[in-house]
Amino acid sequence: MFDSLIDRGFQFVFLSHAKAILGVDFRVAVDEIEGALGAATIPIEEIIAGGGGEAKGTQRLRKALTEKRWCKATFVIEKRINGVSRESQSHEVDHVREFENGSRIALEIEWNNKDPFFDRDLENFKRLHADGAISIGIIVTRGSALQGNMRNLVARFLDERQIQCLDDLRPWNYDPTARQRQAITQKMTRVRNPLPFREAFTDTFVADKFGEATTHWRKLEDRVHRGVGNPCPLVLIGLPDSIVTFHEGKAALAEVEAGEGNDQDTDAT
């Protein structure tokens, strides 16, 4: 199961018999997830231009899942006494796959949120499973190799593009805030162990946008080891560093720029 993804470095953890349930009852879901994740790429240019938010590559993964009928859904769980509603809770999940027999699998992608989003997702899955709304919960996040090698990936981009200063990043749609500029300058001009620009930028960019307090593999593992989400059957999937590509160049920015234009139009209305 998921052998092609595992061969490419994707991480998997199955909890509470999730692997057996998938293998017996949801082979279609396995194929759909494997197809969507297997085609996923995130150009390094999108990571730089996006400043660490949800990369366009992640949005394309969402679209691929939606096209396979993994759609956003809101579950409303209501307690009624003699026909009168006494208590109601709603749970929104970004991707839910419903099958002909009425069973469902819920999936969330946490590319780069604050790590308490894991608590929200896992507790949602736990409640929905307890109420019979879902059979399995799945979370996709940055794997340990992707998180651990983010500095190397950013440094490689700077080296290959011969980025020497912040002005060199403008053609790549990166515009640092005043705080980020100050942090980079301080690292470069400090009396003890001043850093060259590329190291100062890499340290600041990665710590600021992909730091320890964001959603990544270790933070997710910490929670499930504490029992968060238990006893809902869970599948944890870690995205590998191999999904980050370096060959697209300026062409990778077309979708980013188009998205920025759409955002501006939305803000203006």
C-alpha positions as CSV (number, residue, x, y, z in Angstrom):
1,M,0.0,0.0,0.0
2,F,1.3,3.4,-1.1
3,D,4.5,1.7,-2.2
4,S,5.3,4.1,-5.0
5,L,5.0,7.1,-2.6
6,I,7.1,5.4,0.1
7,D,9.8,4.7,-2.6
8,R,9.9,8.5,-3.2
9,G,10.4,9.3,0.5
10,F,6.8,10.0,1.6
11,Q,6.3,9.2,5.3
12,F,3.3,7.2,6.5
13,V,2.0,6.3,10.0
14,F,-1.2,4.2,10.4
15,L,-3.0,4.3,13.7
16,S,-5.9,2.3,15.2
17,H,-6.1,-0.2,12.4
18,A,-6.3,2.4,9.7
19,K,-4.1,0.4,7.3
20,A,-6.3,-2.7,7.5
21,I,-9.4,-0.6,7.1
22,L,-8.0,1.1,4.0
23,G,-6.7,-2.1,2.5
24,V,-10.0,-3.9,2.9
25,D,-12.8,-1.3,2.5
26,F,-11.2,1.7,0.7
27,R,-8.9,0.5,-2.1
28,V,-10.4,3.2,-4.3
29,A,-9.4,5.9,-1.8
30,V,-5.8,4.5,-1.7
31,D,-5.5,4.7,-5.5
32,E,-6.9,8.2,-5.5
33,I,-4.6,9.5,-2.8
34,E,-1.6,7.8,-4.4
35,G,-2.4,9.4,-7.7
36,A,-2.9,12.9,-6.3
37,L,0.2,12.9,-4.1
38,G,2.3,11.2,-6.8
39,A,1.7,14.0,-9.2
40,A,2.3,16.8,-6.6
41,T,5.2,19.2,-7.1
42,I,6.1,22.5,-5.5
43,P,8.6,24.6,-7.4
44,I,11.1,26.3,-5.2
45,E,10.2,29.6,-6.8
46,E,6.7,29.3,-5.5
47,I,8.0,28.7,-2.0
48,I,10.2,31.9,-2.2
49,A,7.5,34.0,-3.8
50,G,4.8,32.7,-1.5
51,G,6.7,33.7,1.5
52,G,5.9,30.5,3.3
53,G,2.1,30.6,3.0
54,E,0.2,27.8,1.2
55,A,2.2,27.2,-2.0
56,K,0.5,27.1,-5.3
57,G,1.6,23.5,-5.5
58,T,-0.4,22.7,-2.4
59,Q,-3.4,24.4,-4.0
60,R,-2.9,22.2,-7.0
61,L,-2.9,19.1,-4.8
62,R,-6.2,20.3,-3.3
63,K,-7.6,20.7,-6.8
64,A,-6.5,17.2,-7.8
65,L,-8.2,15.7,-4.8
66,T,-11.4,17.8,-5.4
67,E,-11.5,16.5,-9.0
68,K,-11.5,13.0,-7.5
69,R,-14.5,13.9,-5.3
70,W,-12.6,14.7,-2.2
71,C,-14.6,17.8,-1.5
72,K,-15.0,20.3,1.3
73,A,-17.8,19.3,3.7
74,T,-19.5,20.6,6.9
75,F,-20.8,18.1,9.4
76,V,-23.5,19.3,11.7
77,I,-23.9,17.1,14.8
78,E,-27.2,17.8,16.6
79,K,-28.6,16.6,19.9
80,R,-32.4,16.6,20.0
81,I,-34.8,15.9,22.9
82,N,-38.4,15.1,21.9
83,G,-37.7,16.7,18.5
84,V,-36.3,19.9,20.0
85,S,-32.7,20.8,19.2
86,R,-30.7,21.1,22.5
87,E,-27.1,21.2,21.2
88,S,-25.4,21.5,17.8
89,Q,-21.8,21.4,16.7
90,S,-20.4,21.9,13.2
91,H,-17.1,20.5,11.9
92,E,-15.7,21.7,8.6
93,V,-13.2,19.4,6.8
94,D,-11.4,20.5,3.6
95,H,-11.6,17.1,1.9
96,V,-14.2,14.4,2.4
97,R,-14.6,11.4,0.2
98,E,-18.1,9.8,0.5
99,F,-18.7,6.3,-0.9
100,E,-21.8,4.6,-2.2
101,N,-22.4,2.7,1.1
102,G,-22.4,6.0,3.0
103,S,-19.0,5.7,4.6
104,R,-16.6,8.6,4.5
105,I,-12.9,9.5,4.8
106,A,-11.8,12.9,6.0
107,L,-8.5,14.5,4.9
108,E,-6.8,17.7,5.9
109,I,-3.6,19.3,4.3
110,E,-1.5,21.3,6.7
111,W,1.2,22.7,4.6
112,N,2.2,25.6,6.7
113,N,-0.2,26.6,9.5
114,K,0.4,27.3,13.1
115,D,0.8,23.9,14.8
116,P,-2.3,24.1,17.0
117,F,-4.2,23.4,13.8
118,F,-3.2,19.8,14.3
119,D,-5.1,19.8,17.6
120,R,-8.2,21.1,15.8
121,D,-8.0,18.5,13.0
122,L,-7.4,15.5,15.3
123,E,-10.1,16.5,17.7
124,N,-12.5,17.0,14.8
125,F,-11.6,13.5,13.5
126,K,-12.1,12.0,16.9
127,R,-15.6,13.5,17.3
128,L,-16.7,12.7,13.8
129,H,-15.5,9.1,14.2
130,A,-17.3,8.7,17.5
131,D,-20.5,10.0,16.0
132,G,-20.2,7.6,13.0
133,A,-19.6,10.4,10.5
134,I,-16.2,9.2,9.2
135,S,-14.3,5.9,9.1
136,I,-10.8,7.3,8.9
137,G,-9.0,10.7,9.3
138,I,-6.0,11.6,7.2
139,I,-3.5,14.5,7.7
140,V,-0.9,15.5,5.1
141,T,1.9,17.8,6.2
142,R,5.6,18.6,5.6
143,G,7.6,15.5,6.2
144,S,10.7,15.4,8.4
145,A,13.1,15.5,5.4
146,L,11.3,18.5,3.9
147,Q,11.3,20.3,7.2
148,G,14.8,19.4,8.0
149,N,16.2,20.3,4.5
150,M,14.2,23.6,4.0
151,R,17.4,25.6,4.7
152,N,19.3,23.6,2.1
153,L,16.5,24.0,-0.5
154,V,16.4,27.8,0.0
155,A,20.2,28.0,0.0
156,R,20.3,26.0,-3.2
157,F,17.9,28.5,-4.8
158,L,20.1,31.4,-3.8
159,D,23.2,29.8,-5.1
160,E,21.8,28.6,-8.4
161,R,20.2,32.0,-9.1
162,Q,23.2,33.9,-7.9
163,I,21.2,36.0,-5.4
164,Q,23.6,38.5,-3.8
165,C,21.2,40.9,-2.1
166,L,17.5,41.5,-1.5
167,D,17.2,43.5,-4.7
168,D,18.1,40.3,-6.6
169,L,15.0,38.7,-5.2
170,R,12.5,41.2,-6.6
171,P,12.3,39.4,-10.0
172,W,11.3,36.3,-8.0
173,N,8.4,38.1,-6.4
174,Y,9.8,38.2,-2.9
175,D,9.3,41.4,-1.0
176,P,10.4,41.3,2.6
177,T,8.8,43.2,5.4
178,A,10.6,45.9,7.3
179,R,11.1,43.5,10.2
180,Q,12.6,40.8,7.9
181,R,14.9,43.3,6.4
182,Q,16.1,44.4,9.8
183,A,16.6,40.8,10.9
184,I,18.8,40.0,7.9
185,T,20.8,43.2,8.3
186,Q,21.4,42.5,11.9
187,K,22.8,39.1,11.1
188,M,25.1,40.6,8.5
189,T,26.4,43.5,10.6
190,R,26.7,42.0,14.0
191,V,30.2,42.2,15.6
192,R,30.5,38.5,16.4
193,N,30.2,36.0,13.6
194,P,28.5,38.2,11.0
195,L,26.9,36.2,8.2
196,P,27.1,36.6,4.5
197,F,23.9,37.7,2.8
198,R,22.8,34.2,1.6
199,E,23.2,32.7,5.0
200,A,21.5,35.6,6.8
201,F,18.6,35.5,4.4
202,T,18.2,31.7,4.6
203,D,18.2,31.7,8.4
204,T,15.7,34.5,8.6
205,F,13.4,33.2,5.8
206,V,13.2,29.7,7.1
207,A,12.9,30.5,10.8
208,D,10.3,33.1,10.0
209,K,8.1,31.1,7.6
210,F,8.8,27.4,8.4
211,G,9.8,27.5,12.0
212,E,9.2,25.0,14.7
213,A,5.8,26.4,15.7
214,T,4.4,25.6,12.3
215,T,2.7,22.4,11.0
216,H,5.3,19.7,10.2
217,W,5.9,16.1,10.9
218,R,7.4,16.2,14.4
219,K,4.7,18.4,15.7
220,L,2.1,16.0,14.3
221,E,3.8,12.9,15.7
222,D,4.1,14.6,19.1
223,R,0.3,15.0,19.3
224,V,-0.6,11.5,18.2
225,H,1.9,10.0,20.7
226,R,0.1,11.9,23.4
227,G,-3.2,10.3,22.2
228,V,-4.7,13.3,20.5
229,G,-7.3,12.0,18.1
230,N,-7.4,8.5,19.6
231,P,-9.2,6.2,19.0
232,C,-10.1,7.5,15.5
233,P,-8.2,5.4,12.8
234,L,-5.6,7.9,11.5
235,V,-3.2,8.1,8.5
236,L,-0.4,10.6,8.8
237,I,1.4,11.4,5.5
238,G,4.6,13.4,5.4
239,L,5.5,15.2,2.1
240,P,9.2,14.6,1.2
241,D,11.8,17.2,0.0
242,S,11.7,15.5,-3.4
243,I,8.5,17.2,-4.3
244,V,10.4,20.5,-4.4
245,T,11.6,21.2,-8.0
246,F,14.2,23.5,-9.3
247,H,13.8,23.3,-13.1
248,E,10.9,25.6,-13.8
249,G,12.5,29.0,-13.3
250,K,10.4,32.1,-14.1
251,A,7.7,30.0,-15.6
252,A,6.8,28.8,-12.0
253,L,5.8,32.4,-11.1
254,A,3.0,32.7,-13.7
255,E,0.5,31.0,-11.4
256,V,1.7,33.0,-8.4
257,E,1.3,36.3,-10.2
258,A,-2.1,35.3,-11.5
259,G,-3.1,34.5,-8.0
260,E,-1.9,37.9,-6.7
261,G,-4.0,39.6,-9.4
262,N,-7.1,37.7,-8.3
263,D,-6.4,38.6,-4.7
264,Q,-6.2,42.3,-5.7
265,D,-9.5,42.1,-7.6
266,T,-11.1,40.4,-4.6
267,D,-9.9,43.1,-2.2
268,A,-11.1,45.8,-4.4
269,T,-14.7,44.6,-4.4
